[in-house]
Amino acid sequence: MLLSLEPRGQQSRAMLWLSPLLAAVLTLLCGSLLFLLLGLSPGLTLHTLLIAPISDWYGVSELLVKALPILLCALGLAVAYQARIWNIGAEGQLLLGALAGSAVAVNVIDWESRWALVWVLAAGTFAGAAWGGLTAWLRTQFNANEILTSIMLNYIALNLLLYFVHGPLKDPEGYNFPQSAMFGDMARLPLLSDDGRLHSGIYFALLALVVIWVLLQKSFLGFQIKVLGLDRRAAGFVGFREKSLVWFALLVSGALAGLAGVSEVAGPIGQLVPQVSPGYGYAAITVAFLGRLNPLGIVFASLLMALLYIGGESAQLSLNLPQAITQLFQGMMLFFLLACDVLILYRPRMKAVWKKRLVGKAAVA
Amino acid sequence: MSSSPPVPRLQLQGITKRYPGCLANDRIDLSIEPGEIHALLGENGAGKSTLMKIIYGVTQPDSGSIVWHGEPLKMRDPAMARQLGIGMVFQHFSLFETLTVAENIALAMGSEAGTPKQLEPRIREVSQRYGMPLEPQRLVHSLSIGERQRVEIVRCLMQDIKLLILDEPTSVLTPQEADELFATLRRLAAEGCSILFISHKLGEVRALCQSATVLRGGRVSGHCVPADCSDLELAKLMVGDAEGLESSYPKVSGGRVRLRVDDLNWHNIDPFGTSLTSLRLEVRSGEIVGIAGVAGNGQDELLALLSGEVRLPRGERERISLDDHPIANLYPDARRSRGLAFVPAERLGHGAVPDMSLSDNALLTAFQQGLLSKGLIKRAKVLAFAEEIIQRFAVKTPNAQAPARSLSGGNLQKFILGREIMQQPKLLVAAHPTWGVDVGAAAAIHRALIALRDAGAAILVISEDLDELFQISDRIGALSGGTLSPLAATASTTPADVGRWMAGQFAPQAPHLCTGSSASSAATLS
């Protein structure tokens, strides 16, 4: 083997910071190569993908709108993943949050008070938590693998949503389109400014960020969650309650995903539609790991992910770039980011053995 | 004793092996004659295991040469080693528990050796010849640890064996079983088989081996004839600095009862586990009670019940009490708040989280010591607490932020023990406190335990190391098959008595019956 990885023994502080930079350089290099091969100008394409989308206030606000649900879901997932509970169900929890919030919202369209919004948000958050709780119950009661159950619950949630949006929640005056009535103004998240779609859901995201940061970095509960994730036997040895921690992690994760879902329908969309989420819950899994399960890291990662979404769309529109190519570029960036993180714990080394063999072969030739 | 023929069976010349961050073997020379029993002595981490793996072809040396019967060769893999007639018995057996003895042996020997049925007569013959009776049709899970070791040895003897390597074979045996093993090994050596015997127990090395190579820190620190050296001389070769290894502590009798285990019965649902039957035990303040026993006789189960990892239903909470409070139904943290401290058998993965810093690992069990406020961690206090442990117990580490996995076994054990002692426990339960720990750290750990005892704490030590138990405990007993022998004052007990208890014979026996050659295992580093 030409290159081998050797464990460092402990984390490299320098690489903690250098690895994302290295990944960025590699992505830009390989991306440029890709665009050159396609006969495009690398400079222009990269600009369209990465800079143009956020060169004005509207762009930035769109970025935040996109990043918001991803951030909320990823923060919740970070809690579960720190405990090594592999909740893949953020998507389902998000959809169920949107569904439950909508079910309340269409019944309070006439309300004149802000309580409408409170009930809508509470319903969505609770529904998400309950959906997460279902996974926790299956896990703690029957020892069912949470990866499988949470994925399956995603499909159930999606089909529940489709059933309701085609049936009981369909707008009677909506010309039979599969969508609910528009929510009343009092049930909608107020916009932050007149231009753009940025809404007050951003405050929830900031609040969640602070709470999750304190939980994971400062609190003893967060410490217990990390111990459970790193070393189940040690957690049992000191008497941390494994079942309660599993419940807690999945409830928090579900509640935040539910809040993300209800914030979408009560925010930018304003009604329940079949396409509430373009896969935010799944993107959040990548984002959580990209941010190294650290709340602050997750903020950057979710902004990056949102940028890739928006940049991809605008490159399709303005450069006629096929969707496959923008997805290839996104994949490349995520690949390099995660791959470079290997360098935090491992040191690359050229193997001497290989050189010797090479010399041997040269001699034979 | 050894009439050296011209060609040694195995010679190692300048073997060097480097792992990331450590030089495991540094220019090691070693020579073994035919029919010689050669000891490889050394502390944990001295490089014994690496050297064995090199001889057996599991890993390749970076430099140096292996000479077999005068022929230099490259040991490619264990298959090649076996073909040459090298057999190895690892410390952790590689047997399939659900298969029979014959099936296990047939599996290891490959299909050309024949079916298990065809092998049976030879297994019987070989095992009889060397005094290791084995029934080929028995399932391995029904065998005792000593019998399983016989399977491993017989497996090596089935072929034409020239060199047998044994890695700490007596660590899992009672003193009597160890004597039987030694008889077998002597017979093998008399037939011309060379034996490389790896150990850190000086008494048995002296009893068995004609010559010894001592390793320290990856280098050969000396070759010697064990019979001509004192324990202190050997210990100095192994440790370098034998200071503080003197090991006789005065025996005391305790005060009031702290821990009481009263008729504890516990059924293990694991078919390969051990159930506990009517266990009775008292540990008093200011005394150390030692419990001996071969691994797998109920130690893990008793420890889990004492720590609170396994709890009894509320109705049976009186079975275990601490200072007359029933605790058998309580979680570990509730027991801790009543004054229990605990050093589990495994340091990494049980007593400490490998990937967490020492500071976090201090918090792990000491969180009830005022290190929290309203659910938040007081980082500065935790750090100060960790640094105090490191300082008071002389833990060698760059700082309190170093991950637990980066510490050597002895240092981490000092840290864990320090963490428990600093909580000023009323009762300390310690499992195998010096297992895999170098002699220097072991002496420090023993001193710390004695100091805690003298400060009035009750201490229960469960260990497989008889020498250690005789050295530090005031009363001693043994677990066998989930039952506990009566406890007796250590001062009036011999290792042979404890050996019998370990084998399950609790009834008192006439003294003349239990003398014998087991004195070897009682030798301590005094």
HADDOCK unambig.tbl for C-alpha pairs under 7 A between the chains (distance, minus, plus):
assign (segid A and resid 218 and name CA) (segid B and resid 376 and name CA) 5.66 0.50 0.50
assign (segid A and resid 218 and name CA) (segid B and resid 377 and name CA) 5.83 0.50 0.50
assign (segid A and resid 219 and name CA) (segid B and resid 375 and name CA) 5.71 0.50 0.50
assign (segid A and resid 219 and name CA) (segid B and resid 376 and name CA) 4.11 0.50 0.50
assign (segid A and resid 219 and name CA) (segid B and resid 377 and name CA) 5.56 0.50 0.50
assign (segid A and resid 220 and name CA) (segid B and resid 375 and name CA) 5.54 0.50 0.50
assign (segid A and resid 220 and name CA) (segid B and resid 376 and name CA) 5.51 0.50 0.50
assign (segid A and resid 220 and name CA) (segid B and resid 377 and name CA) 5.71 0.50 0.50
assign (segid A and resid 230 and name CA) (segid B and resid 353 and name CA) 6.95 0.50 0.50
assign (segid A and resid 231 and name CA) (segid B and resid 349 and name CA) 5.99 0.50 0.50
assign (segid A and resid 231 and name CA) (segid B and resid 353 and name CA) 6.00 0.50 0.50
assign (segid A and resid 233 and name CA) (segid B and resid 349 and name CA) 6.51 0.50 0.50
assign (segid A and resid 233 and name CA) (segid B and resid 350 and name CA) 5.42 0.50 0.50
assign (segid A and resid 234 and name CA) (segid B and resid 349 and name CA) 6.06 0.50 0.50
assign (segid A and resid 234 and name CA) (segid B and resid 350 and name CA) 4.37 0.50 0.50
assign (segid A and resid 234 and name CA) (segid B and resid 351 and name CA) 6.11 0.50 0.50
assign (segid A and resid 234 and name CA) (segid B and resid 352 and name CA) 6.55 0.50 0.50
assign (segid A and resid 234 and name CA) (segid B and resid 353 and name CA) 6.51 0.50 0.50
assign (segid A and resid 236 and name CA) (segid B and resid 309 and name CA) 5.93 0.50 0.50
assign (segid A and resid 237 and name CA) (segid B and resid 309 and name CA) 5.70 0.50 0.50
assign (segid A and resid 237 and name CA) (segid B and resid 332 and name CA) 6.79 0.50 0.50
assign (segid A and resid 237 and name CA) (segid B and resid 350 and name CA) 6.73 0.50 0.50
assign (segid A and resid 238 and name CA) (segid B and resid 332 and name CA) 5.53 0.50 0.50
assign (segid A and resid 238 and name CA) (segid B and resid 333 and name CA) 6.00 0.50 0.50
assign (segid A and resid 238 and name CA) (segid B and resid 365 and name CA) 6.01 0.50 0.50
assign (segid A and resid 239 and name CA) (segid B and resid 309 and name CA) 6.98 0.50 0.50
assign (segid A and resid 239 and name CA) (segid B and resid 331 and name CA) 5.63 0.50 0.50
assign (segid A and resid 239 and name CA) (segid B and resid 332 and name CA) 4.64 0.50 0.50
assign (segid A and resid 239 and name CA) (segid B and resid 333 and name CA) 5.30 0.50 0.50
